[in-house]
């Protein structure tokens, strides 16, 4: 297989992985989402919140975040990924950098709110033929870098 075809294959795998991951997150299946991370994975998702670590910690953090942010309000979130850049590293990890628009729709409101616009940096690894996230750092566009 040519290098270009191998790269295209990896790109497609990462896109499919992200699609499955985000559908779990947007459906509120936080334990399923957390299973897409390595056991020692790290997830930095919101300014002012410490990173969540381990699968159990990620699921717990997402549950708490959604309860605090939406307080039982019936909302639908959709994470829209675009401009994906996939780079295989010499150590076997895959660095994926991409833009995200997080859309929030409330019942009866036709126009969703964009909340927020972000840059995401993933470090992915392959374990037993499956991609997993070792770390994810979400940088919110409206928050200046420290």
N, CA and C of each residue as an Amber inpcrd file, in Angstrom:
protein
   438
   0.8520000  -1.1770000   0.0000000   0.0000000   0.0000000   0.0000000
   0.8950000   1.2360000   0.0000000   0.5520000   2.1900000  -0.8080000
   1.3480000   3.4130000  -0.8750000   1.1930000   4.2190000   0.4090000
   2.1690000   5.0820000   0.6440000   2.1170000   5.9510000   1.8210000
   0.8680000   6.8230000   1.7930000   0.5270000   7.3340000   0.6080000
  -0.6590000   8.1960000   0.4830000  -1.9360000   7.4220000   0.8080000
  -2.0430000   6.1980000   0.3160000  -3.2380000   5.3820000   0.6060000
  -3.3040000   5.0310000   2.0830000  -2.1570000   4.7450000   2.6750000
  -2.1350000   4.4440000   4.1070000  -2.5830000   5.6620000   4.9000000
  -2.1300000   6.8390000   4.5040000  -2.5200000   8.0850000   5.1830000
  -4.0180000   8.3280000   5.0390000  -4.5520000   8.1010000   3.8330000
  -5.9970000   8.2480000   3.6100000  -6.7780000   7.2730000   4.4790000
  -6.2730000   6.0580000   4.6110000  -6.9390000   5.0660000   5.4550000
  -6.9650000   5.4920000   6.9110000  -5.8460000   6.0200000   7.3900000
  -5.7830000   6.4960000   8.7710000  -6.7240000   7.6740000   8.9670000
  -6.7430000   8.5920000   8.0230000  -7.6310000   9.7580000   8.0970000
  -9.0860000   9.3040000   8.2200000  -9.4760000   8.3450000   7.4040000
 -10.8490000   7.8260000   7.4460000 -11.1410000   7.1410000   8.7740000
 -10.1750000   6.3930000   9.2820000 -10.3590000   5.7280000  10.5810000
 -10.5710000   6.7510000  11.6890000  -9.7880000   7.8240000  11.6620000
  -9.9150000   8.8570000  12.6970000 -11.2750000   9.5420000  12.5830000
 -11.7170000   9.8330000  11.3720000 -13.0450000  10.4430000  11.1940000
 -14.1440000   9.5310000  11.7410000 -14.0830000   8.2450000  11.4190000
 -15.0930000   7.3030000  11.9030000 -15.0480000   7.1970000  13.4260000
 -13.8480000   7.1490000  13.9780000 -13.6740000   7.1000000  15.4230000
 -14.3220000   8.3180000  16.0810000 -14.0380000   9.5070000  15.5490000
 -14.6240000  10.7280000  16.1100000 -16.1460000  10.7220000  15.9810000
 -16.6730000  10.2350000  14.8690000 -18.1310000  10.1900000  14.6830000
 -18.7740000   9.3150000  15.7510000 -18.2240000   8.1380000  15.9760000
 -18.7820000   7.2380000  16.9920000 -18.6390000   7.8370000  18.3810000
 -17.5010000   8.4500000  18.6370000 -17.2390000   9.0640000  19.9360000
 -18.2330000  10.1960000  20.2190000 -18.4300000  11.0780000  19.2500000
 -19.3090000  12.2290000  19.4640000 -20.7750000  11.8310000  19.5330000
 -21.1680000  10.7990000  18.8090000 -22.5530000  10.3550000  18.9130000
 -22.8390000   9.8220000  20.3100000 -21.8680000   9.1710000  20.9270000
 -22.0400000   8.7330000  22.3140000 -22.1440000   9.9450000  23.2360000
 -21.2410000  10.9070000  23.0780000 -21.2540000  12.1000000  23.9290000
 -22.5540000  12.8790000  23.7700000 -22.9480000  13.1350000  22.5280000
 -24.1360000  13.9550000  22.2770000 -25.4320000  13.2590000  22.6750000
 -25.3750000  11.9550000  22.8490000 -26.5530000  11.2050000  23.3000000
 -26.5610000  11.0180000  24.8120000 -25.5600000  11.5800000  25.4940000
 -25.5090000  11.4780000  26.9530000 -25.0170000  10.1340000  27.4490000
 -24.3810000   9.3640000  26.5850000 -23.8400000   8.0580000  26.9740000
 -22.3720000   8.2660000  27.3960000 -22.2140000   8.8490000  28.5800000
 -20.9010000   9.3020000  29.0130000 -19.9410000   8.1530000  29.3190000
 -20.4450000   7.0500000  29.8310000 -19.5670000   5.9000000  30.0780000
 -19.0680000   5.3230000  28.7590000 -19.9410000   5.2580000  27.7620000
 -19.5350000   4.7760000  26.4390000 -18.4950000   5.7230000  25.8310000
 -18.7110000   7.0160000  25.9800000 -17.7380000   8.0010000  25.5010000
 -16.3980000   7.7950000  26.2020000 -16.4270000   7.6310000  27.5130000
 -15.1950000   7.4540000  28.2860000 -14.4400000   6.1990000  27.8590000
 -15.1460000   5.1920000  27.3990000 -14.5060000   3.9600000  26.9320000
 -13.6820000   4.1860000  25.6710000 -13.8400000   5.3340000  25.0070000
 -13.0440000   5.6390000  23.8120000 -11.6960000   6.2610000  24.1830000
 -11.4290000   6.3830000  25.4750000 -10.1480000   6.8640000  25.9810000
  -9.3480000   5.6790000  26.5160000  -8.0290000   5.8410000  26.5860000
  -7.2200000   4.8300000  27.2520000  -7.5970000   4.8290000  28.7270000
  -7.2670000   3.7570000  29.4190000  -7.6170000   3.6700000  30.8390000
  -7.0400000   4.8470000  31.6230000  -5.8680000   5.3210000  31.2270000
  -5.2360000   6.4510000  31.9150000  -5.4250000   7.7630000  31.1490000
  -6.4340000   7.8170000  30.2970000  -6.6620000   8.9800000  29.4390000
  -6.9190000  10.2650000  30.2080000  -6.6780000  11.3750000  29.5140000
  -6.8970000  12.7060000  30.0980000  -7.7640000  13.5270000  29.1550000
  -8.7240000  14.2570000  29.7460000  -9.6880000  15.0450000  28.9780000
  -9.7980000  16.4330000  29.5980000  -9.2970000  17.4510000  28.8850000
  -9.4150000  18.8580000  29.3070000 -10.4550000  19.4940000  28.3960000
 -11.6400000  19.7890000  28.9260000 -12.7220000  20.2200000  28.0410000
 -13.2470000  21.6210000  28.2720000 -13.0790000  22.1810000  29.4270000
 -13.6720000  23.4940000  29.6940000 -12.7360000  24.3500000  30.5290000
 -12.6330000  25.6410000  30.1760000 -11.8040000  26.5530000  30.9710000
 -12.2830000  26.5780000  32.4200000 -11.3370000  26.5910000  33.3310000
 -11.6800000  26.6800000  34.7470000 -11.9780000  25.3470000  35.4040000
 -12.0160000  24.2840000  34.6360000 -12.2510000  22.9570000  35.2030000
 -10.9590000  22.1560000  35.0820000 -10.6200000  21.4110000  36.1150000
  -9.4070000  20.5940000  36.0140000  -9.6130000  19.4650000  35.0040000
  -8.5250000  18.9540000  34.4510000  -8.6820000  17.8430000  33.5110000
  -9.2380000  16.6110000  34.2150000 -10.0540000  15.8780000  33.4870000
 -10.5610000  14.5980000  33.9930000  -9.5600000  13.5280000  33.5860000
  -9.2910000  12.6160000  34.4970000  -8.3260000  11.5490000  34.2240000
  -8.9580000  10.1970000  34.5220000  -8.6300000   9.2350000  33.7480000
  -9.1230000   7.8530000  33.7520000 -10.5310000   7.7970000  33.1680000
 -10.8970000   6.6330000  32.6960000 -12.2260000   6.4700000  32.1020000
 -13.3270000   6.7880000  33.1100000 -13.1780000   6.2680000  34.3170000
 -14.2020000   6.5260000  35.3400000 -14.2700000   8.0160000  35.6600000
 -13.1170000   8.6700000  35.7450000 -13.0800000  10.1000000  36.0350000
 -13.6920000  10.9360000  34.9260000 -13.4920000  10.5230000  33.6760000
 -14.0660000  11.2460000  32.5360000 -15.5830000  11.1310000  32.5480000
 -16.1050000   9.9320000  32.7580000 -17.5630000   9.7390000  32.8080000
 -18.1690000  10.5440000  33.9590000 -17.5200000  10.5290000  35.1090000
 -18.0060000  11.2750000  36.2790000 -17.9980000  12.7780000  36.0060000
 -16.9190000  13.2770000  35.4120000 -16.8090000  14.7110000  35.1060000
 -17.8850000  15.1510000  34.1200000 -18.1220000  14.3620000  33.0870000
 -19.1410000  14.7310000  32.0980000 -20.5380000  14.7430000  32.7060000
 -20.8260000  13.7820000  33.5560000 -22.1260000  13.7530000  34.2340000
 -22.2940000  15.0060000  35.0920000 -21.2760000  15.3390000  35.8760000
 -21.3380000  16.5280000  36.7400000 -21.4470000  17.8050000  35.9110000
 -20.6560000  17.9100000  34.8580000 -20.6700000  19.1010000  34.0060000
 -22.0540000  19.3310000  33.4090000 -22.6520000  18.2940000  32.8590000
 -23.9690000  18.4450000  32.2350000 -25.0500000  18.7580000  33.2670000
 -24.9600000  18.1720000  34.4510000 -25.9310000  18.4920000  35.5030000
 -25.7910000  19.9470000  35.9360000 -24.5710000  20.4140000  36.0920000
 -24.3380000  21.8050000  36.5000000 -24.7320000  22.7850000  35.4030000
 -24.3330000  22.5020000  34.1910000 -24.5470000  23.4490000  33.0860000
 -26.0020000  23.5250000  32.6510000 -26.6800000  22.3860000  32.6240000
 -28.0320000  22.3580000  32.0580000 -29.1150000  22.0790000  33.0910000
 -28.7470000  21.7050000  34.3000000 -29.6800000  21.5240000  35.4210000
 -30.9760000  20.8220000  35.0170000 -30.8430000  19.7350000  34.3030000
 -32.0220000  18.9650000  33.9180000 -32.7950000  19.5250000  32.7410000
 -32.3570000  20.6510000  32.1830000 -33.0200000  21.2440000  31.0250000
 -32.8780000  20.2990000  29.8310000 -33.9590000  20.1320000  29.0940000
 -33.9290000  19.2600000  27.9130000 -33.2380000  19.9940000  26.7720000
 -31.9790000  19.6770000  26.5520000 -31.2220000  20.2900000  25.4600000
 -30.6080000  19.1760000  24.6180000 -30.3410000  19.5110000  23.3790000
 -29.6080000  18.5870000  22.5110000 -28.3140000  19.2600000  22.1050000
 -27.2100000  18.5910000  22.3710000 -25.9060000  19.1010000  21.9460000
 -25.4280000  18.2930000  20.7550000 -24.7650000  18.9690000  19.8400000
 -24.1390000  18.3290000  18.6830000 -22.7540000  18.9460000  18.5190000
 -21.7690000  18.1010000  18.4220000 -20.4000000  18.5570000  18.1990000
 -20.0620000  18.3460000  16.7320000 -19.7330000  19.4250000  16.0400000
 -19.4470000  19.3950000  14.6080000 -17.9390000  19.5490000  14.4190000
 -17.2860000  18.4970000  13.9480000 -15.8370000  18.5100000  13.7310000
 -15.5500000  18.8470000  12.2800000 -14.4910000  19.6400000  12.0690000
 -14.1160000  20.0150000  10.7140000 -12.6220000  20.3570000  10.6840000
 -12.0690000  20.4590000   9.4830000 -10.6640000  20.8170000   9.2530000
  -9.7220000  19.9110000  10.0410000  -9.9740000  18.6160000   9.9350000
  -9.1890000  17.5990000  10.6340000  -7.8070000  17.4620000  10.0010000
  -6.7860000  17.5480000  10.8340000  -5.4040000  17.3330000  10.4100000
  -4.8800000  16.1410000  11.2000000  -4.5110000  15.0780000  10.5030000
  -4.0500000  13.8420000  11.1340000  -2.5710000  13.6590000  10.8130000
  -1.7550000  13.4990000  11.8630000  -0.3130000  13.3260000  11.6870000
   0.1650000  12.1260000  12.4980000   0.6460000  11.1100000  11.7930000
   1.2140000   9.9520000  12.4790000   2.6000000  10.3310000  12.9890000
   2.8910000   9.9540000  14.2300000   4.1520000  10.3120000  14.8700000
   5.1200000   9.1260000  14.8670000   6.3990000   9.4110000  15.0320000
   7.4270000   8.3700000  15.0320000   7.2170000   7.3540000  16.1570000
   6.6130000   7.7950000  17.2720000   6.3890000   6.8860000  18.4010000
   5.1320000   6.0360000  18.2360000   4.4510000   6.1590000  17.0880000
   3.2600000   5.3540000  16.8290000   1.9580000   6.0310000  17.2180000
   2.0360000   7.1490000  17.9360000   0.8080000   7.8710000  18.2620000
   0.3340000   8.6360000  17.0340000  -0.8970000   9.0760000  17.0910000
  -1.4810000   9.8870000  16.0300000  -1.9280000  11.1960000  16.6630000
  -1.4620000  12.3040000  16.1130000  -1.9130000  13.6190000  16.5750000
  -3.0070000  14.0890000  15.6230000  -4.1710000  14.3690000  16.1680000
  -5.3060000  14.8680000  15.3820000  -5.6790000  16.2380000  15.9290000
  -5.6780000  17.2250000  15.0550000  -6.0460000  18.5890000  15.4290000
  -7.2060000  19.0010000  14.5370000  -8.2360000  19.6140000  15.1320000
  -9.4340000  19.9310000  14.3570000 -10.2310000  21.0320000  15.0320000
 -11.1130000  21.6320000  14.2370000 -12.0220000  22.6620000  14.7360000
 -13.3290000  22.0060000  15.1630000 -13.9620000  22.6030000  16.1720000
 -15.2500000  22.1050000  16.6520000 -16.2000000  23.2740000  16.8620000
 -17.4030000  23.0930000  16.3930000 -18.5190000  23.9460000  16.7920000
 -19.4270000  23.0720000  17.6410000 -19.6640000  23.4830000  18.8660000
 -20.5980000  22.7780000  19.7350000 -21.9360000  23.5020000  19.6310000
 -22.9160000  22.8100000  19.0860000 -24.2470000  23.3950000  18.8970000
 -25.1550000  22.9500000  20.0280000 -25.9900000  23.8620000  20.4880000
 -26.9290000  23.6000000  21.5720000 -28.3220000  23.9940000  21.1010000
 -29.2350000  23.0340000  21.1060000 -30.6080000  23.3010000  20.6840000
 -31.5470000  23.0200000  21.8500000 -32.4390000  23.9630000  22.0910000
 -33.4550000  23.8090000  23.1300000 -34.7890000  23.4740000  22.4680000
 -35.6470000  22.7150000  23.1520000 -36.9460000  22.3660000  22.5720000
 -37.7170000  23.6170000  22.1590000 -38.2840000  23.5670000  20.9590000
 -39.0990000  24.6650000  20.4640000 -38.3170000  25.8000000  19.8330000
 -36.9950000  25.7710000  19.9540000 -36.1650000  26.8200000  19.3550000
 -35.4990000  26.2570000  18.1070000 -35.8340000  26.8320000  16.9780000
 -35.3390000  26.3060000  15.7080000 -33.8480000  26.5620000  15.4830000
 -33.3810000  27.7230000  15.8930000 -31.9960000  28.1050000  15.6330000
 -31.1230000  27.6940000  16.8210000 -30.1180000  26.8570000  16.5740000
 -29.2490000  26.4490000  17.6810000 -28.2830000  27.5600000  18.0760000
 -27.8000000  27.4460000  19.2790000 -26.7750000  28.3510000  19.8060000
 -25.4150000  27.6790000  19.5690000 -24.4360000  28.4390000  19.1430000
 -23.0830000  27.8990000  19.0350000 -22.4090000  28.1520000  20.3700000
 -22.1130000  27.0680000  21.0380000 -21.6100000  27.2040000  22.3950000
 -20.5880000  26.1200000  22.7080000 -19.3750000  26.3160000  22.4650000
 -18.5880000  27.3730000  21.8520000 -17.9310000  26.8980000  20.5500000
 -17.0380000  27.7340000  20.0300000 -16.1440000  27.4010000  18.9150000
 -14.7850000  27.0520000  19.5320000 -14.1900000  25.9390000  19.0840000
 -12.9740000  25.4470000  19.7410000 -11.9580000  24.8790000  18.7560000
 -10.7390000  24.7490000  19.2470000  -9.6910000  23.9680000  18.6090000
  -9.4320000  22.7810000  19.5290000  -9.3830000  21.5850000  18.9620000
  -9.1650000  20.3800000  19.7630000  -7.8750000  19.7150000  19.3100000
  -7.1100000  19.2610000  20.2970000  -5.8650000  18.5390000  20.0330000
  -5.9530000  17.1700000  20.7150000  -5.9550000  16.1300000  19.8930000
  -6.0090000  14.7560000  20.3930000  -4.6700000  14.0690000  20.2040000
  -4.3440000  13.2030000  21.1330000  -3.2910000  12.2100000  20.9380000
  -4.0060000  10.8670000  20.9740000  -3.9410000  10.1620000  19.8520000
  -4.6090000   8.8730000  19.7110000  -3.5750000   7.7580000  19.6920000
  -3.9820000   6.6080000  20.1960000  -3.1390000   5.4140000  20.1620000
  -3.9910000   4.2550000  19.6700000  -3.3190000   3.2220000  19.2190000
  -4.0290000   2.0180000  18.8070000  -3.7570000   0.9340000  19.8390000
  -4.8330000   0.3380000  20.3400000  -4.7290000  -0.7800000  21.2790000
  -5.6240000  -1.8940000  20.7690000  -5.0470000  -3.0540000  20.5550000
  -5.7890000  -4.2180000  20.0600000  -6.5820000  -3.8890000  18.7990000
  -5.9600000  -3.1280000  17.8940000  -6.5860000  -2.7960000  16.6210000
  -7.6410000  -1.7100000  16.6890000  -7.7630000  -1.0590000  17.8320000
  -8.8030000  -0.0380000  18.0470000  -8.1550000   1.2920000  18.4010000
  -8.6240000   2.3710000  17.7880000  -8.1420000   3.7010000  18.1700000
  -8.7350000   4.0980000  19.5140000  -7.9210000   4.7330000  20.3390000
  -8.3580000   5.2820000  21.6190000  -7.7000000   6.6430000  21.8040000
  -8.3460000   7.4940000  22.5720000  -7.7980000   8.8100000  22.8850000
  -6.9520000   8.7090000  24.1470000  -5.6820000   9.0570000  24.0250000
  -4.8160000   9.1220000  25.2080000  -5.0110000  10.4660000  25.9050000
  -5.1320000  11.5220000  25.0930000  -5.3950000  12.8360000  25.6810000
  -6.1640000  13.6910000  24.6850000  -7.0210000  14.5230000  25.2330000
  -7.7770000  15.5000000  24.4380000  -7.7210000  16.8280000  25.1740000
  -7.3050000  17.8580000  24.4460000  -7.2690000  19.2210000  24.9980000
  -8.1470000  20.0960000  24.1250000  -9.1540000  20.6890000  24.7290000
 -10.0940000  21.5590000  24.0270000  -9.7510000  23.0010000  24.3850000
  -9.4510000  23.7960000  23.3560000  -9.1120000  25.2060000  23.5510000
 -10.2660000  26.0450000  23.0230000 -10.9200000  26.7820000  23.9110000
 -12.0690000  27.6060000  23.5400000 -11.5870000  28.9050000  22.9040000
 -12.1450000  29.2320000  21.7490000 -11.6990000  30.4140000  21.0060000
 -11.9210000  31.7230000  21.7620000 -12.9350000  31.7810000  22.5960000
 -13.2390000  33.0290000  23.3000000 -12.3850000  33.2380000  24.5460000
 -11.5610000  32.2560000  24.9010000 -10.7190000  32.3550000  26.0890000
  -9.2700000  32.5420000  25.6410000  -8.6540000  33.6730000  26.0000000
  -7.2540000  33.8880000  25.6060000  -6.3520000  32.8090000  26.1950000
  -5.3220000  32.4460000  25.4410000  -4.3620000  31.4640000  25.9470000
  -3.6140000  32.0380000  27.1290000  -3.3510000  31.1600000  28.0850000
  -2.6360000  31.5970000  29.3030000  -1.1470000  31.6620000  29.0730000
